[in-house]
């Protein structure tokens, strides 16, 4: 089995402030860059122990140049930087036959109090609704995995997102490492997080066949922007409509077309 891993940082153990996510503030960022790498390495090791033969890792945070490559097992290939294709944080998933998708460092959706860094793709929207559900990057990327027929077997991140993930795919293995409390975070010890992620990834790969993504037949999305002028600009996407001045809406039966909409309307460009 080949395994695909998508790694973010705002759900990394202990992370609390935006400065800890940004390369421009190295004193705050570097400890969590290290922890992000440790958690990714643990997921890779667990996946290999669970039977994976190869791993494609997508560095999926900000610059996509966060993970210390030399720390990873030799079986891992890593995609750094942004290719610009529609798959975004899942770029590369369409290049091989994968048996499982694993997520590390993932965070709750925009407007969720379960993480002080909660957001969906950028900080310019108040929320993203997808079929009536407040959508996280996890949900969007899970449907991308489902579009390609790949089970989503593992998630490490904040507690609220892990709870949601288990409701969506009950057999998924989750490792909650943080719980948001207002502007703060209550976390487990980073070494405990690493060990739980390794063990969880091993279990997840072993039972990935039970983690099929439940794909809807139709997709309706509404993006509520913070500023009406941005919503107005984005509403000119073909097939989109503008509601209440700040909400851009789009519907389709084809998930790839929804990804195209998100790429041009929800992207941070």
C-alpha positions in Angstrom: 0.0 0.0 0.0 1.1 3.5 -0.7 0.0 6.2 1.7 -0.6 9.9 1.3 -0.1 12.3 4.2 -1.1 16.0 4.2 0.5 18.0 7.0 -0.7 21.3 8.5 0.6 23.2 11.6 -2.3 24.9 13.4 -3.3 21.6 14.9 0.2 20.8 16.1 0.5 19.9 19.8 0.6 23.0 22.0 0.4 25.6 19.3 -1.5 28.7 20.4 -0.6 31.9 18.5 -0.3 32.9 14.9 3.4 33.9 15.4 4.1 30.2 16.1 2.9 29.4 12.6 4.9 31.9 10.6 8.5 31.7 9.3 8.8 35.5 9.7 8.9 35.1 13.5 11.5 32.4 13.9 11.8 32.5 17.7 8.1 31.5 18.0 7.9 29.4 14.8 10.9 27.1 15.0 9.8 25.1 18.1 6.5 24.3 16.4 8.2 23.7 13.1 10.2 21.1 15.0 7.1 19.6 16.6 5.3 19.6 13.2 8.2 17.6 11.8 8.2 15.2 14.8 4.5 14.5 14.4 4.8 14.0 10.6 7.8 11.6 11.2 5.7 9.7 13.8 2.9 9.3 11.3 5.3 8.1 8.6 6.9 5.6 11.0 3.5 4.3 12.1 2.2 4.0 8.5 5.3 2.0 7.6 4.9 -0.3 10.7 1.2 -0.8 9.6 2.2 -2.1 6.2 2.8 1.0 4.0 5.5 0.5 1.3 5.7 4.1 0.2 4.6 7.5 1.4 3.9 10.7 -0.4 3.9 13.7 2.0 2.4 17.1 1.2 3.8 19.9 3.3 0.5 21.9 3.3 1.0 24.9 5.6 1.6 28.5 4.4 4.8 28.4 2.4 4.7 24.6 2.2 8.3 24.7 3.2 8.1 23.8 6.9 9.0 20.1 7.4 12.7 19.2 8.1 13.1 16.7 5.3 16.2 15.0 6.6 14.3 13.8 9.7 11.9 11.7 7.7 12.2 7.9 6.9 13.9 7.1 3.6 10.6 5.6 2.2 9.0 9.1 2.2 8.8 11.4 -0.9 7.8 15.0 0.0 6.1 17.6 -2.1 7.2 21.1 -0.9 5.8 24.4 -2.2 2.6 25.0 -4.1 2.1 23.6 -7.6 -1.0 25.8 -8.2 -3.3 22.9 -9.1 -6.8 22.5 -7.8 -5.9 19.8 -5.2 -4.0 22.4 -3.1 -3.3 20.7 0.3 -3.9 17.3 -1.4 -1.6 18.0 -4.4 -0.1 14.7 -5.6 -3.0 12.5 -4.6 -3.9 12.0 -8.3 -0.4 10.8 -9.2 -0.5 7.3 -7.8 -2.7 4.5 -6.4 -3.0 5.3 -2.7 -4.6 3.0 -0.1 -5.0 5.6 2.7 -4.9 9.3 3.5 -3.6 10.5 6.8 -3.8 14.1 8.2 -1.5 15.7 10.8 -1.5 19.1 12.4 -5.1 19.8 11.2 -7.3 22.4 12.8 -11.0 23.3 13.3 -13.1 25.2 10.8 -13.5 29.0 10.7 -15.6 30.3 13.6 -15.1 27.2 15.7 -14.1 28.0 19.3 -12.2 24.6 19.5 -8.9 26.3 18.3 -7.8 29.9 18.7 -6.3 29.6 15.2 -9.4 28.1 13.6 -9.9 29.1 10.0 -10.8 27.7 6.6 -8.2 28.3 4.0 -7.6 32.0 4.9 -8.6 34.7 7.4 -10.7 36.7 4.9 -13.9 34.7 5.4 -16.1 34.3 8.4 -17.1 30.8 7.5 -17.5 28.3 4.6 -20.7 26.3 4.5 -20.7 23.0 2.6 -24.1 21.2 2.3 -25.2 23.1 5.4 -22.1 22.1 7.4 -19.4 24.6 8.6 -16.5 23.3 6.5 -13.0 22.8 7.6 -10.0 22.2 5.5 -10.2 18.6 6.7 -13.7 18.2 5.3 -12.8 19.8 1.9 -9.7 17.6 1.7 -11.5 14.5 2.8 -14.0 14.9 0.0 -11.0 15.2 -2.4 -9.8 11.9 -1.1 -13.2 10.4 -1.6 -13.4 11.8 -5.2 -10.3 9.7 -6.0 -11.6 6.7 -4.0 -9.0 6.9 -1.3 -10.0 6.1 2.3 -9.3 8.7 5.0 -8.0 6.7 7.9 -6.2 9.0 10.3 -6.3 12.6 11.8 -4.2 14.3 14.4 -5.3 17.8 15.5 -7.5 19.6 17.9 -10.3 17.9 19.8 -13.3 19.5 18.1 -12.0 18.5 14.7 -11.3 15.0 15.8 -14.8 14.7 17.2 -16.3 15.8 13.9 -14.0 13.4 11.9 -15.2 10.4 13.9 -18.8 11.4 13.3 -18.1 11.6 9.5 -16.0 8.3 9.3 -16.6 6.3 12.5 -13.7 3.9 11.9 -11.1 6.6 11.5 -8.3 6.8 14.0 -8.0 10.2 15.6 -5.4 11.7 18.0 -6.6 14.9 19.7 -3.6 16.8 20.9 -5.2 20.2 21.8 -8.4 21.7 23.2 -9.1 25.4 22.6 -10.1 27.4 25.6 -10.9 30.9 24.5 -7.7 32.4 23.3 -5.6 29.6 24.9 -4.9 25.9 24.3 -4.9 23.0 26.7 -2.6 20.3 25.2 -1.1 17.0 26.0 2.7 16.6 26.3 4.4 16.8 22.9 6.2 13.5 23.4 2.9 11.8 24.3 1.5 13.3 21.1 4.3 11.9 19.0 3.9 8.4 20.5 0.1 8.4 20.1 0.4 9.6 16.5 2.8 6.8 15.7 0.6 4.1 17.2 -2.5 5.7 15.7 -1.1 5.8 12.2 -0.1 2.2 12.4 -3.6 1.1 13.4 -5.1 3.4 10.8 -3.2 1.9 7.9 -4.0 -1.6 9.1 -7.8 -0.9 8.9 -7.9 1.8 6.2 -10.3 -0.3 4.1 -13.0 0.4 6.7 -12.6 4.2 6.3 -14.4 4.9 3.0 -15.4 8.6 2.5 -19.2 9.1 2.3 -19.5 11.3 -0.8 -22.7 13.4 -1.3 -24.4 13.3 -4.7 -24.6 17.2 -4.8 -22.6 20.0 -3.3 -23.9 23.5 -2.2 -21.4 26.0 -0.8 -21.7 29.4 0.7 -18.6 31.5 1.6 -19.3 34.4 3.9 -16.6 37.0 3.4 -15.6 39.5 6.1 -15.6 42.4 3.6 -18.4 43.0 1.1 -16.0 44.4 -1.6 -14.1 41.1 -1.7 -17.4 39.1 -1.9 -18.5 41.3 -4.8 -15.3 40.6 -6.7 -15.4 36.9 -6.1 -19.1 36.7 -7.1 -18.1 37.0 -10.8 -16.9 33.4 -10.8 -18.9 31.6 -13.5 -22.1 30.1 -12.0 -21.6 31.9 -8.6 -24.2 34.2 -7.0 -23.9 37.0 -4.4 -26.3 37.0 -1.5 -26.7 39.6 1.3 -23.7 41.5 0.0 -21.1 39.3 1.6 -21.9 35.7 0.7 -20.8 34.0 -2.5 -22.8 30.8 -3.4 -22.0 27.9 -5.8 -23.6 24.5 -6.5 -22.5 21.5 -8.5 -22.9 17.7 -8.7 -19.1 17.4 -9.5 -16.7 17.7 -6.6 -13.9 18.7 -8.9 -15.9 21.7 -10.1 -16.3 22.7 -6.4 -12.6 22.5 -6.0 -12.3 24.8 -9.1 -14.7 27.2 -7.4 -12.7 27.1 -4.1 -9.4 27.5 -6.0 -10.4 30.8 -7.6 -12.8 32.2 -5.0 -11.5 30.9 -1.6 -7.8 30.9 -2.3 -5.7 33.5 -0.5 -4.6 35.1 -3.8 
